[in-house]
Amino acid sequence: QVQLVESGGGLVQGGESLRLSCASSRNIASINVMGWYRQAPGKQRELVARILSGGTTNYADSVKGRFTISTDYAKNTVYLQMNSLKPEDTAVYYCNGKLEFRGTTVSDYWGQGTQVTAPS
């Protein structure tokens, strides 16, 4: 079992920055994919950014150039640096960890979520 605990959300003005943190109870180097998702009211949860165990990163088109996902293996923590926040970034942000076997997700872990609000 893996526990993921997010922190760092809050209320910011448009154009400002926030950094989200996700602390893992398991060595993140042993987790195949770590990612951040978000869910806005009335919308489906969507992938924001992810980092694979080899270091490859992927981003949603809407956040490319503004958000950066990174890891600190010594702290077993994944970060999401969010710059130039826009009202459309307002959502609950969830940390996710996936264990895979031969390309198939066998375990999927979620944090409790942290609210990010950037009003217009």
C-alpha positions, 0 to 999 in steps of 0.5 A: 500500500502507498499513502500519498499526501498532498500539500501546498494548495491555496488561493492566489491571484492570476499570474502568481505561482504555487508549488504543490508537494506530494509525500509518498510513504513508499520509495518513489524510485520504485513507483513506475509513474508519478503524476498530478491530476486535477478536477474542476467542478462539473468536469472530469478528472484530467492528467496535468503532468506525469513523470516516469521512472526513467525521468521522462515527463509529459504535460497537458497542452494547457499547462506546457511552459507554465507547470513543471513536475519534479522529484526529490528522491531523498524526500520521496516527494513529487512537486508540481511548480505552477507558474502564471496561474490562470482562472481555468487552473482552479481545481482540486489537484490530486497526486497519483502513483501507478505501479505497472507490470509489463505495461499494465497498471496493477496498482493505482494510488491517490492522495486526498487532493488539495484545492487550488483557486485562482479567481479571475 
